[in-house]
Amino acid sequence: MKLNTHMRVTRISNEVWEIAPSEKPGMLVPARIYATPAILESMDSGVFEQVTNVACLPGIRRYALCMPDGHWGYGFPIGGVAAFDVRSGIISPGGVGYDINCGMRLIRTDLSHEDVKPRLEQLMTELFRRVPAGVGASGFVRLDRSSFEQVMINGARWCIEQGFGWHRDLECIEEGGCIAGTDPSKVSDHAVSRGINQLGTLGSGNHYLEVQVAASDRVFDKDIAAAWGITGHDQIVVMVHCGSRGFGHQVASDYLKVFEKAMRGYGISVKDQQLACAPFQSVEGQDYFAAMNCAANTAFANRQVITHQIREAFSSVFGLSAEEMGMELVYDVAHNIAKVERYPEGELVVHRKGATRALGPGSADLTPRYRATGQPVICGGSMETGSYLLVGTEGAMRETFASTMHGAGRTMSRAQAKKTIRGDQVQRQMKQHGILVKAVSLSGLAEEAGFAYKAISEVVDSVDRAGITKTVAELRPIGNIKG
Amino acid sequence: MASTFQFLDDIAVADLAFEASGGSIQEVFQGATNAVIESLANPDTIGATWQQAVGREDEDPAALLFDWLSDLVYWKDAAGVVFSKADVRLTQHAAGVWKLNARLYGEPVNGSTQELRADVKGVTKHLYRLARDGERWTARVILDV
């Protein structure tokens, strides 16, 4: 195998690869990469450098991990997972990502492709109108500082209180859509100014809202799918990918600066400036954790407001209430976050950056609704190739701090993609393939062309064969909204 | 030598990287500013009904450039605008302090009349560099989108 690293990579199994601590000075634990041989060979050199840099951070336990959708990121690789002891370990904004609680949400419906096809153009136009996307977009929810602080504290719960959703939605969101341990006083005025008008907006880049089809022959575990309301028969579902927008980014940027200075005082040195960190129990560490939780709740609220708008759009196009169309949440899951979780080693600060929590059946951390099946894991592919619904496993809880992949992972830069194809060509090609795209920016659309991403089916196959999630269903896009 | 910039293909797979250059520190600041403005929207399609003065100072010109480019991202979200241009003036004061005085021009986002591009979320320090080589200044910046 020819890999993009000079370090020795040892095969643990066909889907698990290890770099020993002897390969880089300062590594405290081995690094493990989950990938098929073909995916491992395609990984950029940043993955190997960055996952081994993470293995050097104080208080890390067991392994520094990277999932098969991994690629170069800021500090941690995208697809990175690392757990640190709550007493002796650190917390790092680079291990969470700039877009705090970027995540995925899936909404089911009772509609079929046949029901939607004649009105797809109208539906996508209505969704595009109701869910602002792209640069500088602001949402319809008007907040003052005090009410924005309530969003930071209460997350999706605040939305339900305001009428933007149903009480039962909260059962279907990681942490009930409201993470404890927030403190809005730890958030800067700059962050508030950036975020206060962005609730209910999609953003740009790889964020999207997609109308998809679950075909019967692409539902692989019918019992679990049925338990979550996925019945196949060309069923229409809606997937949302977005996060905490400018607010979360400002929180991350603010604390990276704080940590750069604080590290010196704590005698911590890191291999990459973007791994800036502080002891979890330090004042700086706790302040960031509180501010990060504010941003995480804001992201849950953002996806909840978007869900409300999706339900309104469907209602106005099909003349039925959202309840009549069975528009229930399947799940909402974060893939950029740090959380305190309990493992055999004790309480750990688990960082997931471009990685999804994947609790298996029986987990006490799951609500009764999901305890028998395990947790739904929503993985977005490129806008041309489709997405997947997976389920968490005991294997993930045992091996990967209950973590798995989050998406396809890029293989081509945005600049290169734009040189390869124009946005209007992508739009035309997708229409020929039965996918209607509404985009704020045509150049942004070119950047997101399917060929710029890994084949998600192979990434999903990696985690399935590794036993850290099982595939439940593949979801095929028919309509996409991009910023 | 005038200020210029070019986007880089192979540095940041998921984000936008650019290199700006100029014959003076002022020119490289202007080039980097123009690169951020062009990342957000085509400035030829943006009016100038909104203006904002920004003043900053720092002993470290690299830190000053980083904070100034972050200001552009901040005003984009806080004021809900995209930019047509920015006039940047840089002076060095006694004790080596660099002072930036800039005026930003733009207008509220309006997708029906403007050619919008990427919603830049922030300026990163990954591979970030401001350097002088003889008479030539260069800055390399990666924007998170």
HADDOCK unambig.tbl for C-alpha pairs under 7 A between the chains (distance, minus, plus):
assign (segid A and resid 74 and name CA) (segid B and resid 126 and name CA) 6.42 0.50 0.50
assign (segid A and resid 134 and name CA) (segid B and resid 119 and name CA) 6.00 0.50 0.50
assign (segid A and resid 135 and name CA) (segid B and resid 40 and name CA) 6.91 0.50 0.50
assign (segid A and resid 135 and name CA) (segid B and resid 116 and name CA) 6.74 0.50 0.50
assign (segid A and resid 135 and name CA) (segid B and resid 118 and name CA) 6.19 0.50 0.50
assign (segid A and resid 135 and name CA) (segid B and resid 119 and name CA) 4.12 0.50 0.50
assign (segid A and resid 136 and name CA) (segid B and resid 76 and name CA) 6.27 0.50 0.50
assign (segid A and resid 136 and name CA) (segid B and resid 77 and name CA) 5.68 0.50 0.50
assign (segid A and resid 136 and name CA) (segid B and resid 80 and name CA) 4.97 0.50 0.50
assign (segid A and resid 136 and name CA) (segid B and resid 81 and name CA) 6.29 0.50 0.50
assign (segid A and resid 136 and name CA) (segid B and resid 109 and name CA) 6.01 0.50 0.50
assign (segid A and resid 136 and name CA) (segid B and resid 119 and name CA) 6.96 0.50 0.50
assign (segid A and resid 193 and name CA) (segid B and resid 78 and name CA) 5.12 0.50 0.50
assign (segid A and resid 194 and name CA) (segid B and resid 74 and name CA) 6.47 0.50 0.50
assign (segid A and resid 194 and name CA) (segid B and resid 77 and name CA) 4.96 0.50 0.50
assign (segid A and resid 194 and name CA) (segid B and resid 78 and name CA) 4.62 0.50 0.50
assign (segid A and resid 203 and name CA) (segid B and resid 119 and name CA) 6.70 0.50 0.50
assign (segid A and resid 204 and name CA) (segid B and resid 118 and name CA) 6.40 0.50 0.50
assign (segid A and resid 204 and name CA) (segid B and resid 119 and name CA) 5.55 0.50 0.50
assign (segid A and resid 205 and name CA) (segid B and resid 118 and name CA) 6.60 0.50 0.50
assign (segid A and resid 205 and name CA) (segid B and resid 145 and name CA) 5.58 0.50 0.50
assign (segid A and resid 246 and name CA) (segid B and resid 77 and name CA) 6.93 0.50 0.50
assign (segid A and resid 246 and name CA) (segid B and resid 121 and name CA) 5.83 0.50 0.50
assign (segid A and resid 249 and name CA) (segid B and resid 121 and name CA) 6.35 0.50 0.50
assign (segid A and resid 249 and name CA) (segid B and resid 122 and name CA) 6.77 0.50 0.50
assign (segid A and resid 274 and name CA) (segid B and resid 125 and name CA) 6.86 0.50 0.50
assign (segid A and resid 274 and name CA) (segid B and resid 126 and name CA) 6.69 0.50 0.50
assign (segid A and resid 410 and name CA) (segid B and resid 13 and name CA) 6.78 0.50 0.50
assign (segid A and resid 410 and name CA) (segid B and resid 14 and name CA) 6.57 0.50 0.50
assign (segid A and resid 411 and name CA) (segid B and resid 13 and name CA) 6.95 0.50 0.50
assign (segid A and resid 412 and name CA) (segid B and resid 13 and name CA) 5.87 0.50 0.50
assign (segid A and resid 413 and name CA) (segid B and resid 9 and name CA) 6.20 0.50 0.50
assign (segid A and resid 413 and name CA) (segid B and resid 10 and name CA) 6.26 0.50 0.50
assign (segid A and resid 413 and name CA) (segid B and resid 12 and name CA) 6.39 0.50 0.50
assign (segid A and resid 413 and name CA) (segid B and resid 13 and name CA) 3.85 0.50 0.50
assign (segid A and resid 413 and name CA) (segid B and resid 14 and name CA) 5.94 0.50 0.50
assign (segid A and resid 414 and name CA) (segid B and resid 13 and name CA) 6.40 0.50 0.50
assign (segid A and resid 414 and name CA) (segid B and resid 14 and name CA) 6.38 0.50 0.50
assign (segid A and resid 414 and name CA) (segid B and resid 15 and name CA) 6.54 0.50 0.50
assign (segid A and resid 414 and name CA) (segid B and resid 16 and name CA) 6.83 0.50 0.50
assign (segid A and resid 415 and name CA) (segid B and resid 8 and name CA) 6.89 0.50 0.50
assign (segid A and resid 415 and name CA) (segid B and resid 9 and name CA) 5.09 0.50 0.50
assign (segid A and resid 416 and name CA) (segid B and resid 9 and name CA) 5.44 0.50 0.50
assign (segid A and resid 440 and name CA) (segid B and resid 111 and name CA) 6.86 0.50 0.50
assign (segid A and resid 440 and name CA) (segid B and resid 116 and name CA) 6.94 0.50 0.50
assign (segid A and resid 441 and name CA) (segid B and resid 116 and name CA) 5.53 0.50 0.50
assign (segid A and resid 441 and name CA) (segid B and resid 117 and name CA) 5.28 0.50 0.50
assign (segid A and resid 443 and name CA) (segid B and resid 117 and name CA) 6.28 0.50 0.50
assign (segid A and resid 444 and name CA) (segid B and resid 117 and name CA) 6.14 0.50 0.50
assign (segid A and resid 444 and name CA) (segid B and resid 118 and name CA) 6.22 0.50 0.50
